Amino acid sequence: MKKFVIALLLSVSSLSSNAAYVENLEIERVQVTPSGGFLLFLNQEVHANCVTSGKDVVYVYPNQGNVTGEGIKSLLSIALVGFTSNKKVALHFDENSNECWVQYITLDK
């Protein structure tokens, strides 16, 4: 049992080491893709590793960054609310991928 708990803690800590968090972002454009994902074009650079479409673009796709098929719907909903209401958002994403796969979107007041 002790080995299992230690292995679990190590796997969780390795997951969190790939995550970055950036606040105070504005969504300037939302691009939906035919594969069920979407891209967020932001008002500022998010991370130097986010270079696939530009340093101010992040990807949100099902089955990437622990996002499920159901989760993608919620993330798109929050992104669209932030976009249409001009609210600031915060993103939690995988900084070790060129796509910077988003895991969480927080809508700020």
matplotlib code that plots the C-alpha trace (Angstrom):
import matplotlib.pyplot as plt

x = [0.0, 2.8, 4.4, 1.1, 0.7, 4.2, 3.8, 0.5, 2.1, 5.0, 2.7, 0.6, 3.6, 5.0, 1.7, 1.6, 5.2, 4.0, 1.4, 1.6, -0.9, -1.4, -3.9, -5.3, -5.7, -8.3, -9.6, -9.4, -10.6, -12.0, -11.5, -13.4, -12.0, -13.8, -12.0, -14.0, -11.4, -10.8, -8.0, -7.9, -6.1, -5.1, -4.1, -0.5, 2.1, 1.2, 4.4, 7.6, 6.8, 3.4, 4.7, 2.6, 0.2, 2.0, 3.0, -0.4, -2.4, -3.4, -5.2, -8.2, -8.9, -10.6, -8.2, -5.4, -4.4, -6.9, -9.9, -12.7, -15.4, -17.8, -15.2, -14.5, -18.1, -17.8, -14.4, -15.8, -18.8, -16.6, -14.3, -17.3, -18.7, -15.3, -15.0, -18.5, -18.5, -14.9, -14.0, -10.5, -9.6, -6.9, -5.5, -3.9, -2.0, 0.8, 3.8, 5.9, 3.9, 4.2, 0.3, 0.1, -2.9, -5.3, -6.6, -8.6, -10.1, -11.1, -13.4, -12.5, -15.0]
y = [0.0, 2.4, 1.8, 2.6, 5.9, 6.9, 6.0, 8.0, 11.0, 10.9, 10.6, 13.6, 15.7, 15.0, 16.1, 19.4, 20.1, 20.5, 23.1, 26.8, 29.4, 32.9, 35.5, 38.7, 37.6, 38.9, 36.6, 38.4, 35.6, 32.0, 29.6, 26.4, 23.4, 20.5, 18.0, 19.3, 21.6, 25.3, 27.9, 31.0, 34.0, 36.2, 39.8, 39.0, 36.3, 33.3, 31.4, 31.2, 27.5, 28.3, 28.6, 26.4, 29.2, 32.1, 32.9, 34.4, 31.3, 28.3, 25.1, 23.4, 19.9, 16.9, 14.2, 16.7, 18.2, 15.9, 17.5, 15.1, 15.2, 16.7, 19.0, 20.6, 21.9, 23.6, 25.1, 26.5, 27.9, 29.7, 31.0, 32.4, 34.1, 35.7, 36.7, 38.2, 40.0, 41.3, 39.7, 38.7, 35.0, 32.9, 29.8, 26.6, 24.8, 22.4, 24.6, 21.8, 21.4, 23.7, 23.8, 24.8, 22.5, 24.2, 22.3, 25.0, 28.4, 30.7, 33.6, 36.7, 39.4]
z = [0.0, 0.8, -2.6, -4.3, -2.4, -3.2, -6.9, -7.0, -5.4, -7.8, -10.8, -9.6, -9.0, -12.4, -14.0, -12.2, -13.2, -16.8, -15.9, -16.2, -15.1, -16.7, -15.5, -16.8, -20.4, -22.9, -25.6, -29.0, -31.2, -30.9, -33.8, -33.7, -35.5, -37.3, -34.9, -31.9, -30.5, -30.6, -30.5, -28.3, -29.7, -26.7, -26.2, -25.0, -25.1, -22.9, -22.9, -25.1, -25.9, -27.4, -31.0, -33.2, -34.2, -32.4, -28.8, -28.0, -29.1, -27.1, -28.1, -26.4, -27.7, -26.4, -25.2, -24.7, -21.4, -19.6, -21.4, -22.0, -24.7, -22.2, -20.7, -24.1, -24.2, -20.8, -21.8, -25.0, -23.2, -20.7, -23.4, -25.4, -22.3, -21.7, -25.3, -25.7, -22.4, -22.6, -19.3, -18.4, -18.2, -16.6, -18.2, -16.8, -19.6, -20.5, -21.0, -22.4, -25.6, -28.6, -28.6, -24.9, -24.4, -22.1, -19.0, -17.2, -18.1, -15.2, -16.0, -13.9, -12.8]

ax = plt.figure().add_subplot(projection="3d")
ax.plot(x, y, z, "-o")
ax.set_aspect("equal")
plt.show()
